[in-house]
């Protein structure tokens, strides 16, 4: 699907940084449509996840072409599926996560596996130490869920059945655009 760049990497970077995050985003999108946007994760239980209100595609050539879809549910549009079918990869996406009654939103950039812009639910109304501890818990929970999803992706990606089972299914899903 995505090719590893042969260019030299900066210190601390790995060649996988150039494609693993983008593949992870495609896998998340595919899983959200295959598994009704829900997955059982160790330590968290049932977690809902989806591509939220922004998804950005690009080509991986010298002069990349970019498609930036915003608002509503852009991952459900024909334009988003057509971008994948045309060979564009997901550069970044806003992800939605829900566990129990708590809902999170965060920006995930494929290259470099970068996360940012986390929005956490505000549950504690009293300012002070309790609010700080609550926020720390919520931040840890959100990052832990993303980590658990990434571990699940890596388990499938490194499994012997990836090329024979998962990859053809993802390609078929992309081809349905």
N, C-alpha and C positions, 0 to 999 in steps of 0.2 A: 504494500500500500504506500508507505512513506519510506523514502530512502534516506540513509544516513549520509550526512555531508562529509566529504573527504577533507574539508578545510581544517586547519589546525585549530584546536580549542584553547581558550584561555586557561590559565592555571585554575584548578578547582572545578572546571567544567568537564563533563563527560559527553562522548558522542551521542549517547542515548538521550541527552537533554534536548536534542534537536527534533526528536520524533516521538518519544514516549508520552509526553503530555498531550500532544495532538491526537495520538492514537487513543489515549485515555478518554479524551473528550468525545471522540467518535463512539467509543465503546459505551460511555455513560449514556449518550443519546440513544444508541441502539438498545441498550439494556432498559432504559426508561420506557421505550415503546414495546419491548418484548415482555418485560416483567411487570407491566402496569405501574411503572415508576416506583416500585417497592422492592426492597431487598432486606433479608435478615442478615444482620451483621453481628459478629461476636462482640460482646460487651455492650451493645446498643439495642439489640432486638430489631424490631421492624422500623425501617427508615424509608421514607418517601424521598425521591430526588427527581429533578427535572431540569431541563434547560429553561431558564427563566425568560426575562424580557430583552436579552441581547445576545447575539451570536455574531462573531466576526470571522469571515473566511478569507483565505489568501492563497495564491499560487506560490510555489517555492522556487521560482526562477529569479533571474537577475533583476527583472523589473516586475515585481509582484503586482497582481491585480487583486484588489480587495473588495469584498462585499460585506457591508456592515448592516445587519438587520436589527432593528430596535422596535420595542413596543409590543404589547400583547404577548403572544406566544410565537415568536418568529421561527422556532424549530418545527412548527407544524405547517409551515407554508411550503408551497411548491418551489418557491425561490430558494429556500434553504436546501431542500433535497436536490434540486438541480445543481446547486453549487458543488455539493459533494459528488454527484454523478459526473460533473465536468472536471473532476480532479482537484478541486480546491480542498484544502484542509482547514480544520477549525483552528484559528489563531488564538481566539479567546472566547469565553462564554460566561454569562452570569448564570450561576447555578442556584437552584432552590433546594433546600433540605428541610425535612420535617421529621421530628421525632416526638412522639406523644403530642402534646399541644404546642410545642415550641417550633417556630419556623425561622430559618436562617436564609440569608442571601449573601453570596460572595462572588467575586470575579476570579476566574481561573484562566491563566494564560498558559497555553500549551507549551511553548518553548521555554525551557527552564523550570517547568513545573511550578510556576509562581502563583501564589494566592494573595488576594488583597480585597479591600473594600468590604470587609465582613460587616453585615448588619445582624445584630442579635436581638432577640425579643427582650423587651424591658418588663421584667416581672416584679422586681422589688421597687416599691414606691418610696421607701424611707432612705434618704441620703445618708451616706456615711460608710462605715466599715462593712455592713451587710451588703450594701450595693456593690462595693468593690469585690467582695468574695463571690457574689452572684455573677458578676461580669466575668471574673476569672474562670468560673465554672463553665459558663456559656461559651467562652472563647475556646477553652479546652475541649468541650464537647463537639463543637463545630469542626475544629481541626482534626479531632479524633475520628469523626465520621468520614471526612474526606480521606484520611489515611487508610481507614478500613476499606473504603471503596477502591482506593488505589491498590491495596494489597490484593483484593479480590480480582481486580483487573490483571495484575502481575501474575497471579496464580493461573488464570486462564491463558494469558499471553505466553507464558513459559511452559504450559502443558503440552504434551505430545499431540493432543487433539486439536490444537489451535489451527493448524493448516488444513486439517481434514474436516473439521466440524464447525468451529466458530467463525473463521475467516470466510468460508463460502456463505454462511448465513448472513454475515455483515455485508458482504458484496451483493448478495441477492436483495437485501433490504435497501441498500443504496441504489441499486438498479431499478427499484420500484418507483423512482421519481417520475 
